[in-house]
Amino acid sequence: MTLNLYSTMTRKKEVFVPLTEGQVRMYVCGPTVYDYIHIGNARPLIFFDVVRRYLEFSGYAVTFIVNFTDVDDKLIRKSEQTGISVPELANKYIKQFFVDTEGLGVRQATVHPRVTNDMTDIIEYIEQLVAKKLAYESAGDVYFRTAMFPEYGKLSKQNTDELQFGIRVEVDERKEDERDFVLWKKAKPGEISWSSPWGDGRPGWHIECSAMARKYLGDTLDIHGGGHDLQFPHHECEVAQSESLTGKPLANYWMHNGYIHIKSEKMSKSLGNGINVSQMLERYRAEAVRYFVLSTHYRNPLNFSEETMEQATHAVERIETCVANVKHRLASSSSTEVAGSSAYRQRLAAILQVFRDKMDDDINTADAITAIFDWVAETNHLLHSEQLAHADLVESLETFTRMNEVLGLAQTETNELLDEEVDALIVERNEARQQKNWARADEIRDLLSEQGILLEDTPQGLRWRRK
């Protein structure tokens, strides 16, 4: 099966064919850094991290760009409220962004451009639009002539004749057309600003991404991604200004993830119901957060609750327990053993193929996760029946690792005790108790607990199991 991606532009799945064979150019809109990122922001970060990983898994070389909007109305307002300069605020939240994304297991992009670092390119982009009469200056502001792009609305399928002006589109008497959007904003007294042919000011939101995408990836991208809420007006305006200027598609595939809901409301900073990623990671493991995000198809809404997070945590623990058991058995097995079960090896190949098929079907992580649990069920069954030889165990770990390198659902680097080490410690603890050496017995009990070993008294005697 070949990779198929649902494109927002066509509203259907399309066979993925990159512009350059073996290479992918991918741009995802990053945060406006006026606050800490919350779990709603983390959904596109985690999902598009997985898209990138799967493209690399499939053999592509990926150039991945995630920008920072580090000058904006929200940053300026926060600067006025706090007395901290816009650059200082941006630096603070960008630093925390990297802490949070590393905590989530999200890899850094190839480049994380910042608006303030690419101001020259943004101004030059606006100059080109003005030179082609696609934009005009009005009282120090510069606006895009939306009427010059008859296809405006084609991405979001928005009927621009029915727009609610003043709600979703700014109304300004300086505009030639109510639909026109700002490319350059004249600075108000005391605001941070840059010099331009139209006076001191700063860029509008939409032009920033068009300019940065073009600078780092060229006129046409393979994939442009972001949250569902960016379809209009942000991405729609990007399409209009970029395609009017270059005469080429801005992106061949548009991917948008759904919202995260909490108490039936979209999670967002404006509603004040966001849960910061740093807060989430204090309560839940990164692997559980990733599982939660990836357990629902990316285009569908995702509902956050304590119950769903508990389920995610238990699911991750189940996966990791199986991985640990394979590693323990592998450590005690011999590479000179017989080749093992060819049937199991064939089953592993089939599981990996199911994983590929589900990921090839519009990055369906929810169904791809079922392949991992197929691996868990098959492997646990054979572990319990003592039917896995050394070669089987090696193949088993390699199969799981390949899937996990894409989804990042399990922590596989562990320092857990081997089964025989646990058995030896339990024997030592029993001897200490018989000798009334309670200190040593307690010490061993605590060590086992720290290693996730649960001791249980049963009618058949003391048993142990991993958490």
C-alpha positions as CSV (number, residue, x, y, z in Angstrom):
1,M,0.0,0.0,0.0
2,T,1.2,3.5,-0.8
3,L,0.9,6.5,1.5
4,N,-2.5,8.3,1.2
5,L,-3.1,11.6,2.9
6,Y,-6.4,13.4,3.3
7,S,-6.0,16.9,1.9
8,T,-8.2,19.7,3.3
9,M,-8.0,21.4,-0.1
10,T,-9.7,18.5,-2.0
11,R,-11.6,17.0,0.9
12,K,-10.4,13.6,0.0
13,K,-7.5,11.2,0.4
14,E,-4.8,11.6,-2.2
15,V,-1.8,9.4,-3.1
16,F,1.2,11.1,-1.7
17,V,3.7,12.0,-4.4
18,P,6.5,14.4,-3.2
19,L,7.8,17.2,-5.4
20,T,11.3,15.7,-5.3
21,E,11.6,11.9,-5.1
22,G,12.8,10.7,-1.7
23,Q,12.4,14.2,-0.1
24,V,9.6,15.9,1.8
25,R,9.2,19.6,2.5
26,M,6.9,20.1,5.4
27,Y,5.7,23.3,7.2
28,V,3.6,23.3,10.4
29,C,2.4,26.6,12.0
30,G,3.9,26.9,15.4
31,P,2.8,28.9,18.5
32,T,2.5,32.6,19.2
33,V,4.8,32.7,22.1
34,Y,2.9,34.9,24.6
35,D,2.2,32.1,27.1
36,Y,3.0,28.5,27.9
37,I,1.7,25.8,25.5
38,H,-1.2,23.8,26.6
39,I,-2.3,20.3,25.7
40,G,-4.5,21.7,22.8
41,N,-1.3,23.2,21.3
42,A,0.5,19.9,22.0
43,R,-1.9,17.9,19.7
44,P,-0.5,19.2,16.4
45,L,3.1,19.1,17.9
46,I,2.8,15.4,18.7
47,F,0.8,14.5,15.6
48,F,3.0,16.2,13.1
49,D,6.1,14.8,14.9
50,V,4.6,11.4,14.2
51,V,4.0,12.3,10.5
52,R,7.6,13.3,10.2
53,R,8.8,10.2,11.9
54,Y,6.7,8.0,9.7
55,L,7.9,9.7,6.5
56,E,11.4,9.0,7.7
57,F,10.4,5.4,8.6
58,S,9.2,5.2,5.0
59,G,12.6,6.3,3.7
60,Y,12.1,10.0,3.0
61,A,14.5,12.8,3.9
62,V,12.3,15.4,5.6
63,T,12.9,19.1,6.0
64,F,10.6,20.1,8.7
65,I,9.8,23.7,9.6
66,V,7.9,24.9,12.7
67,N,7.9,28.6,13.2
68,F,7.6,30.9,16.2
69,T,5.4,34.0,16.0
70,D,7.4,36.2,18.4
71,V,5.8,39.6,17.7
72,D,2.0,40.0,17.7
73,D,-0.9,41.9,19.3
74,K,-1.0,39.3,22.1
75,L,2.7,39.7,22.9
76,I,2.4,43.4,22.9
77,R,-0.6,43.4,25.3
78,K,1.2,41.0,27.6
79,S,4.2,43.2,27.5
80,E,2.1,46.2,28.5
81,Q,0.5,44.2,31.3
82,T,3.7,42.8,32.8
83,G,6.3,45.5,32.0
84,I,8.5,42.9,30.3
85,S,9.7,43.7,26.8
86,V,8.3,41.7,23.9
87,P,11.7,40.0,23.1
88,E,12.1,39.0,26.7
89,L,8.6,37.5,26.8
90,A,9.2,35.6,23.6
91,N,12.5,34.3,24.7
92,K,11.0,33.1,28.0
93,Y,8.2,31.2,26.3
94,I,10.4,29.8,23.5
95,K,12.7,28.4,26.1
96,Q,9.8,26.7,27.9
97,F,8.5,25.5,24.6
98,F,11.6,23.4,24.1
99,V,11.5,22.1,27.7
100,D,7.8,21.1,27.2
101,T,8.3,19.5,23.7
102,E,11.3,17.6,24.8
103,G,9.3,16.4,27.8
104,L,6.6,15.1,25.3
105,G,9.2,13.3,23.2
106,V,8.7,15.7,20.3
107,R,11.9,16.2,18.3
108,Q,13.0,19.6,17.3
109,A,12.3,20.8,13.8
110,T,14.9,21.1,11.1
111,V,14.6,24.8,11.6
112,H,12.5,26.8,14.1
113,P,12.4,30.3,12.4
114,R,11.3,33.4,14.3
115,V,9.5,36.2,12.7
116,T,11.9,38.8,14.2
117,N,14.8,37.0,12.7
118,D,13.3,36.9,9.2
119,M,11.9,40.5,9.1
120,T,13.9,41.5,6.0
121,D,12.4,38.5,4.0
122,I,8.9,39.4,5.2
123,I,9.2,43.0,4.1
124,E,10.7,42.0,0.8
125,Y,7.7,39.6,0.3
126,I,5.2,42.4,0.9
127,E,7.2,44.7,-1.5
128,Q,6.8,42.1,-4.2
129,L,3.0,41.9,-3.6
130,V,2.8,45.8,-3.7
131,A,4.8,45.9,-6.9
132,K,2.4,43.5,-8.6
133,K,-0.6,45.5,-7.4
134,L,-1.7,42.6,-5.3
135,A,-1.4,44.8,-2.2
136,Y,-1.8,48.5,-1.4
137,E,-0.7,51.0,1.3
138,S,-3.3,52.9,3.3
139,A,-2.3,55.3,6.1
140,G,0.8,53.4,7.0
141,D,-0.8,50.0,6.8
142,V,-0.5,47.6,3.9
143,Y,-3.4,45.3,2.8
144,F,-3.8,42.4,0.4
145,R,-6.3,42.9,-2.4
146,T,-8.4,39.9,-1.9
147,A,-10.4,40.6,-5.1
148,M,-7.2,39.9,-7.0
149,F,-7.5,36.3,-6.0
150,P,-10.8,34.9,-7.2
151,E,-10.3,31.6,-5.5
152,Y,-10.2,33.1,-2.0
153,G,-12.1,30.6,0.2
154,K,-11.1,27.5,-1.7
155,L,-9.2,25.9,1.2
156,S,-11.7,26.4,4.0
157,K,-14.7,26.2,1.6
158,Q,-15.7,29.5,3.1
159,N,-18.3,31.6,1.2
160,T,-16.6,34.9,1.4
161,D,-19.8,36.7,0.4
162,E,-21.4,35.5,3.7
163,L,-18.5,36.4,6.0
164,Q,-19.5,38.0,9.3
165,F,-17.3,41.1,9.1
166,G,-16.3,42.4,12.5
167,I,-16.4,38.9,14.0
168,R,-13.9,36.8,11.9
169,V,-12.6,39.5,9.6
170,E,-11.4,43.0,10.7
171,V,-13.5,45.9,9.5
172,D,-11.5,49.0,8.7
173,E,-12.6,52.0,6.6
174,R,-9.1,52.2,5.2
175,K,-9.6,49.0,3.3
176,E,-10.7,48.9,-0.4
177,D,-12.7,45.8,0.3
178,E,-13.9,44.4,3.6
179,R,-12.3,41.1,2.8
180,D,-8.8,42.6,2.5
181,F,-6.4,41.5,5.2
182,V,-3.4,43.3,6.7
183,L,0.2,42.6,5.6
184,W,1.9,45.4,7.5
185,K,0.6,47.2,10.6
186,K,1.6,50.8,11.4
187,A,3.2,51.0,14.8
188,K,1.3,52.7,17.6
189,P,3.2,55.0,19.9
190,G,5.5,53.0,22.2
191,E,5.0,49.7,20.3
192,I,7.9,47.5,19.1
193,S,8.5,48.2,15.4
194,W,10.7,47.8,12.4
195,S,11.5,50.2,9.6
196,S,9.8,49.6,6.2
197,P,9.0,51.4,3.0
198,W,5.6,52.2,4.5
199,G,6.9,53.5,7.8
200,D,7.6,51.9,11.2
201,G,5.5,48.9,12.0
202,R,5.3,45.1,12.1
203,P,4.0,42.4,9.9
204,G,0.5,40.9,10.0
205,W,0.1,37.3,11.1
206,H,-0.6,35.6,7.7
207,I,2.3,37.1,5.7
208,E,4.8,35.8,8.3
209,C,4.2,32.1,7.5
210,S,4.1,32.7,3.7
211,A,7.4,34.4,3.8
212,M,9.1,31.9,6.1
213,A,7.7,28.9,4.3
214,R,9.0,30.3,1.0
215,K,12.4,31.2,2.5
216,Y,13.1,27.7,3.9
217,L,11.2,25.4,1.6
218,G,10.5,27.2,-1.7
219,D,7.4,28.3,-3.5
220,T,5.5,25.0,-3.1
221,L,5.5,22.7,-0.1
222,D,4.8,19.1,0.0
223,I,2.8,19.3,3.2
224,H,1.4,22.3,5.1
225,G,-0.1,21.4,8.5
226,G,-1.7,22.9,11.6
227,G,-4.8,22.9,13.7
228,H,-8.4,22.9,12.4
229,D,-8.9,26.5,13.5
230,L,-6.1,27.7,11.2
231,Q,-8.0,26.8,8.0
232,F,-9.7,30.2,8.1
233,P,-8.5,32.9,8.0
234,H,-4.8,32.1,8.5
235,H,-4.2,29.4,5.9
236,E,-6.8,30.8,3.5
237,C,-4.9,34.1,3.5
238,E,-1.6,32.3,3.1
239,V,-2.9,30.6,0.0
240,A,-4.2,33.8,-1.4
241,Q,-1.1,35.9,-1.0
242,S,1.4,33.1,-1.9
243,E,-0.4,31.7,-4.9
244,S,-1.1,35.2,-6.3
245,L,2.5,36.1,-6.1
246,T,4.1,32.9,-7.4
247,G,1.4,31.4,-9.6
248,K,2.1,28.0,-8.0
249,P,0.2,26.0,-5.3
250,L,1.4,26.9,-1.8
251,A,1.1,23.2,-0.8
252,N,0.2,20.0,-2.5
253,Y,-1.2,18.5,0.7
254,W,-3.0,20.3,3.5
255,M,-3.4,18.5,6.9
256,H,-5.4,19.8,9.8
257,N,-5.9,18.1,13.2
258,G,-9.1,18.4,15.2
259,Y,-9.7,20.1,18.5
260,I,-9.2,18.8,22.0
261,H,-12.3,19.2,24.1
262,I,-12.7,19.5,27.8
263,K,-16.2,19.5,29.3
264,S,-17.5,19.7,25.7
265,E,-15.7,22.9,24.9
266,K,-12.7,23.5,22.7
267,M,-9.6,23.7,24.8
268,S,-8.0,27.1,24.2
269,K,-6.2,29.9,25.9
270,S,-9.0,32.4,25.1
271,L,-11.5,30.3,26.9
272,G,-9.2,29.9,29.9
273,N,-9.6,26.1,30.0
274,G,-6.2,25.0,28.8
275,I,-4.0,22.7,30.8
276,N,-0.4,23.6,30.4
277,V,1.9,20.9,29.1
278,S,4.2,21.3,32.1
279,Q,1.2,20.7,34.4
280,M,0.2,17.6,32.4
281,L,3.8,16.2,32.6
282,E,3.7,16.7,36.4
283,R,0.7,14.4,36.6
284,Y,1.2,12.0,33.7
285,R,4.1,10.4,31.8
286,A,4.9,11.7,28.4
287,E,4.2,8.3,26.8
288,A,0.7,8.4,28.3
289,V,0.1,11.9,26.9
290,R,1.3,10.8,23.5
291,Y,-0.9,7.7,23.7
292,F,-3.9,9.9,24.6
293,V,-3.3,12.2,21.6
294,L,-2.6,9.4,19.1
295,S,-5.4,7.0,20.2
296,T,-8.0,9.0,18.2
297,H,-7.7,9.8,14.5
298,Y,-6.1,13.1,14.1
299,R,-9.0,14.7,12.1
300,N,-11.5,13.8,14.8
301,P,-12.2,15.8,18.0
302,L,-10.4,14.4,21.1
303,N,-12.0,14.5,24.6
304,F,-9.8,15.0,27.6
305,S,-10.7,13.6,31.0
306,E,-9.1,12.0,34.0
307,E,-10.5,8.7,32.9
308,T,-9.0,8.8,29.4
309,M,-5.6,9.7,30.9
310,E,-5.9,6.7,33.3
311,Q,-6.7,4.4,30.4
312,A,-3.7,5.8,28.4
313,T,-1.4,5.2,31.4
314,H,-2.6,1.6,31.8
315,A,-2.2,1.0,28.1
316,V,1.4,2.3,28.1
317,E,2.2,0.2,31.2
318,R,0.9,-2.9,29.5
319,I,3.1,-2.3,26.5
320,E,6.2,-1.6,28.6
321,T,5.6,-4.7,30.7
322,C,5.7,-6.8,27.6
323,V,8.9,-5.1,26.4
324,A,10.6,-5.6,29.7
325,N,9.6,-9.3,29.8
326,V,11.1,-9.8,26.3
327,K,14.3,-8.1,27.4
328,H,14.5,-10.2,30.5
329,R,14.0,-13.4,28.6
330,L,16.5,-12.3,26.0
331,A,19.1,-11.6,28.6
332,S,18.9,-15.1,29.9
333,S,18.7,-16.8,26.5
334,S,21.5,-18.1,24.4
335,S,22.3,-17.0,20.9
336,T,23.3,-20.6,20.1
337,E,19.7,-21.8,20.6
338,V,17.7,-23.2,17.8
339,A,16.3,-20.7,15.3
340,G,12.9,-20.6,17.0
341,S,9.4,-20.3,15.6
342,S,9.2,-19.4,12.0
343,A,5.4,-19.1,12.5
344,Y,6.0,-16.4,15.1
345,R,8.5,-14.6,12.8
346,Q,5.8,-14.6,10.0
347,R,3.3,-13.3,12.5
348,L,5.7,-10.4,13.4
349,A,6.1,-9.5,9.7
350,A,2.3,-9.5,9.4
351,I,1.9,-7.2,12.4
352,L,4.5,-4.8,11.0
353,Q,2.6,-4.8,7.7
354,V,-0.7,-4.0,9.4
355,F,1.1,-1.1,11.2
356,R,2.3,0.2,7.8
357,D,-1.1,-0.2,6.2
358,K,-2.8,1.7,8.9
359,M,-0.2,4.5,8.9
360,D,-0.3,4.6,5.1
361,D,-4.1,5.2,5.4
362,D,-3.9,8.9,6.2
363,I,-1.6,8.4,9.3
364,N,-4.3,6.5,11.2
365,T,-2.4,6.2,14.5
366,A,-5.5,5.0,16.3
367,D,-5.6,1.8,14.2
368,A,-1.8,1.6,14.1
369,I,-1.8,1.3,17.9
370,T,-3.9,-1.9,17.5
371,A,-0.9,-3.5,15.7
372,I,1.2,-2.8,18.8
373,F,-1.3,-4.5,21.0
374,D,-1.4,-7.5,18.5
375,W,2.3,-7.7,19.1
376,V,1.8,-7.6,22.9
377,A,-0.9,-10.3,22.9
378,E,1.1,-12.6,20.6
379,T,4.3,-12.1,22.4
380,N,2.8,-12.5,25.9
381,H,1.1,-15.8,24.9
382,L,4.4,-17.3,23.7
383,L,6.4,-15.9,26.6
384,H,4.1,-17.7,29.0
385,S,4.3,-20.9,27.1
386,E,8.1,-20.8,27.0
387,Q,8.1,-21.0,23.2
388,L,10.3,-18.1,22.3
389,A,13.9,-18.8,21.4
390,H,16.8,-16.2,21.3
391,A,16.3,-15.5,17.6
392,D,12.5,-14.9,18.1
393,L,13.2,-12.5,21.0
394,V,15.6,-10.5,18.9
395,E,13.2,-10.3,16.0
396,S,10.4,-9.4,18.4
397,L,12.2,-6.4,19.9
398,E,13.3,-5.2,16.5
399,T,9.7,-5.3,15.3
400,F,8.4,-3.4,18.3
401,T,11.2,-0.9,18.2
402,R,10.4,0.0,14.6
403,M,6.8,0.8,15.4
404,N,7.6,2.6,18.7
405,E,10.2,4.8,17.0
406,V,7.3,6.2,15.0
407,L,4.7,6.6,17.7
408,G,6.9,7.0,20.8
409,L,4.4,5.2,23.1
410,A,6.8,3.3,25.4
411,Q,10.0,4.0,27.3
412,T,12.2,1.1,26.3
413,E,15.5,2.1,28.0
414,T,15.1,0.5,31.4
415,N,17.3,-0.5,34.3
416,E,14.9,-3.0,35.6
417,L,15.9,-6.1,37.5
418,L,16.0,-9.4,35.6
419,D,13.7,-12.1,36.7
420,E,16.4,-14.2,38.4
421,E,17.6,-11.1,40.2
422,V,14.1,-10.6,41.6
423,D,14.0,-14.2,42.7
424,A,17.3,-14.0,44.4
425,L,16.3,-10.8,46.3
426,I,13.1,-12.5,47.5
427,V,15.0,-15.5,48.8
428,E,17.4,-13.1,50.6
429,R,14.5,-11.2,52.0
430,N,12.9,-14.4,53.3
431,E,16.1,-15.4,55.0
432,A,16.5,-11.9,56.6
433,R,13.0,-12.2,58.0
434,Q,13.7,-15.6,59.4
435,Q,16.8,-14.2,61.1
436,K,14.7,-11.2,62.3
437,N,16.9,-8.8,60.3
438,W,14.0,-6.5,59.7
439,A,16.2,-3.6,58.4
440,R,17.6,-5.7,55.6
441,A,14.1,-7.2,54.8
442,D,12.6,-3.7,54.6
443,E,15.5,-2.5,52.5
444,I,14.9,-5.3,49.9
445,R,11.2,-4.6,50.0
446,D,11.8,-1.0,49.2
447,L,14.2,-1.8,46.4
448,L,11.7,-4.2,44.8
449,S,9.0,-1.5,45.1
450,E,11.2,1.1,43.4
451,Q,11.8,-1.3,40.6
452,G,8.0,-1.8,40.1
453,I,7.9,-5.3,41.7
454,L,4.7,-6.2,43.6
455,L,4.8,-8.9,46.2
456,E,1.6,-10.9,46.7
457,D,0.8,-13.6,49.4
458,T,-1.2,-16.4,47.8
459,P,-2.4,-19.8,49.0
460,Q,0.5,-21.2,47.0
461,G,3.0,-19.0,48.7
462,L,4.7,-15.6,47.9
463,R,4.4,-14.5,44.3
464,W,5.6,-11.4,42.5
465,R,4.7,-9.5,39.5
466,R,5.6,-6.3,37.7
467,K,3.4,-3.2,38.0
